[in-house]
Amino acid sequence: MSSDFWLEKVPLWGVFGLTVVIVLLSIWTGAFLGKRKRRQPDHEDESSLSSIIGATLGLLAFMLAFTFGIAAERYQTRKQLLLNEVNAIGTTYLRAELLREPHCSQIRNLLREYVDIRANMAREAPHQQQLEKFKESVSRSAALQNQLWSHAVAIATADRSSEIDALFIRSLNEVIDFHNSRVTVMQYHIPTLIWYVLFFITILSMATVGYQAGLSGQSSVKMSIVLALSFSAVIFLIADLDRVTGTLRVNQQPMFDLQKQIE
């Protein structure tokens, strides 16, 4: 779940503060250049910049919507994979009751232990300082999957014509697949290039806005701060959705409910 991109290592409050600084510096730099240009007799009319400002702000809005869409889609994917895994484990647990002994009891016990680990992972995953413990839980889950699959191999070897055994093996295979999918999706993030392009367009757009304000002599510190805070709040939301360790976390209650049911 780690990333080599430096922004991923910055806390969310740091992302918000960094964005505020970038926006304010861009606006104030543009305003400074606009004021200098305004003192020159041959400076351009500020109305001529309106089309450029509109184009850059429109492009910035598109990039924000595009980036937010990527983060929101990943969030929905994590939620759907959680429900799929819970359903697959529940189905496997029910179908295990139809198996012959000693596989029936042993498999159901392994599944209870498996759900306990998954539930603990759900409690531990959101916290950055517990990532090592989370990785250990993933390894334990994989070890239990190997034990469950060894039972599936033994069952299939004993009777290759049983439809009940085939149904169980299919559901167990889904449990393993959904586990791998959840772990893999947690490692996906907004591509680094998109972040760089987003901030590049932000700097150009805000500098252009500041330049027009300076050229007209109507630059306002209060309006600059409001614009910086508003834009930074959107960036904060995108970064939060993109992170498994953020404040916007997928509700893990379905896994907790399953844990209670099979106990």
N, C-alpha and C positions, 0 to 999 in steps of 0.2 A: 504494500500500500504506500510505499514511499515513492518519491519522485526526485529527479535530479534538478528540476526547475527550482530556482532559488525562491520564487514567490510561494511555493508550496511549504517552505520551511518557515515562512513568516506567519506569526499568529494573526488571527482574523482582525483583531483590533489594530495590529500593525499595518495590515493591508488597507484598512479604512484610513488610518492616519497618513500613510504614504500616498494614497490617492488624493487626499485633501491637499497635501503639500504640492504634489505634481500639478493639480488643477490651479491652485492659487499662484504658483510660480509662473505657470503658462499665461494666465490672465494678466498678471502684473508685468511680466516681461513684454507681452503684447501691448499693454497700455503705455508702458515706458517708451517703446518704439513709436507708438502712435503719437504721443505727446511731442517727441522730438521731431517727427515728420510734420506735425501741425505748425511748428515754428517756421518751417520753410515756406516760402511764398508759392512754390509750384506743387504743393502737396495735392494729392488726389482728393476728390470729394468722397465723404464717407458713404454716400448713397451708392457709389459704384462698388462698394464692398459687400453690399447686401446679398447679391447673387452668390458670391463666393462663400459667405458665411452660411447662407441657407443650404448650399451644397455640402459643405463640410459637416454641418450639424445633422443633416439628413443622413449622410454616410455614417456618422457616429451613432445615430439612433439605430441604423440598420445593424451595425456591428454589435451594439448592446443587445438587441433582440436576438441576433444570431447566437451570440455567446450564451445568453440566458437560456435559449432553447436547448443548447447542448447540455448545460448543467441540469436543467429541469428534466430532460429526457433520461439522463443517468439516474436521477433521483427516482423517477417513476420505475425505471428498470430494476433498481435495487428493491423497491417495494414489491413489484410483481414477482421477482425471484424468491423473496421471502415467503410469500403466500404459496408459490409453487412448491417450495421445499417443505413447508409445513404440511401441505396436502399429500405430498409424496411420502413423507415419513409416516403420517397417520394411516395412509392406505397400506403401506408395507407392514405396519404393526398389526393391522386387522387381518391381513392375508396370512401373516405368520401364524395366526391361531389355527389355520387350516392345515398346517404342516404336521408331519409326523414327529413324534418325540425321538430323540432328545432335542431335535432342531427347534421345535416350537418354543420351548421354555428358554433355551439358550439365546435364540435370536431375539426374543422379546426383551430379555434382560439386557442384551447388547444395545437394543434400540432405546431402552430407557436411559442407559448410560450415555448414549449418543445424543439424545435430546437434552440431557442435563448439561453436556458440554456445549451444545449449540446455544442453550439458554444463557449459560455463563458468558459465552462469546458475545451474545447480544448486549449483555450488561457491560462488558469490558471494552468492546470495540470502539466506542466513541471517544475514549480518552487517549490522548497521544502518549502519555507516559506508560500506558499499559500495552503498547503494541507488541512488545516482546512476549508478554504473557498471552496475548491474542494469537501470535504465531505458534506458540506452544500448543494452544487449544486446537488450532488447525491441524497440527501434526498428530495430535491425539485422535481427532476425528478421522483422519486418514487411516490411522492404525485400526480403529474400530471398523472402518469400511472394509479393510482387508480381512478382518475376522468374519464379518458378515458375508463377504463374498466367498470365503472358503466354505461356509455352510451352503451357499448357493451351488457351488461346484459339487459338493458331496451329494446334495439333493438331486441335481441333474444327472449325476453319474449313476445314482441308484435307480432312477426311473425317468427315462427320457420321453415317455409318452404322457406324463401327467400334465393336464392343462392347469391344474391348481398350482403346481410347482412353477410352471411357465409364467403364470400371472404374478406370482411372488417375485420371481427373478426379474421380471420386467419392471415392477415397481421399485425394487431395490436398485436397479440400474438407474432409474430416474432420481433416486435419492442421491446417488453418487454424482450424477451429471449436474444436478442443481447446486450441490455443494461446490463443485468446481466452478460453476458459472458465477456464483455469488462471490467467491474469493477472487476470481479474475476481474469481475466488474469493479470491485473495490480498488483495483490497481489502475483503473482508467481515469484520466483527468483531461481537462480541456487542453488541447495541444499548446505547447509553448509558443509557437509562431502566432497563434491567434491572440494570446495575451499581449505579445509585443506589438502586433498590428493595432490592437485595440488601444493600447496606451499611446502609440504613435499618432493615431488619428485624434485621440483625446487632446494631446499636446497641441497639435496643429489647430484644432477647432477652438480650443480655449484661447490660444494665442491670437487667433483671428478675431474672436469676440473682444478680447482686451484691446487689440489694435484699433478696432473701430471705435470703442469707447474712448480711448486716448485721443484718437483723431478728432472726435467730436467734442472733447473736453468734458465728457459726462461720466467718466469712470467713477464707480462707487465701490468702496471697500465692503460695505454691507451686502450688496448684491453679489459681489465676488464670493463672499463667504457662503451665502445661501446656495449659490450655484455649485460651489465645491462640495458642500455637505450633501446636497441632493444627489449629485453624481456619484459621490463616494458611497452613499448608502446603497445605490444600485450595484456597484462593484462589490461591495461587502456581501450583498445577497447572492450574487453569482458565485463568488469564492466560497461562501458557506454551503451552497447547494452542491458545489463540486467536490467538497471534502467529506469523507466518511466521518472524520473527527470533528466536524463542525457542530454548530448549535441546532441546525435543522436536520434531525435524524429520523430515519424511518422508524415508525412505531413497531416495536418488537413484541407487542402483546400477543399476536397469534402464536408465537413460539412459546411464550409463557403459558398460554391456555392449553396448548398441546402437552406441555410438561405436566400440568395438573391432571389432564385427562388420562394419560397413560400410567400415572402413579396409582 
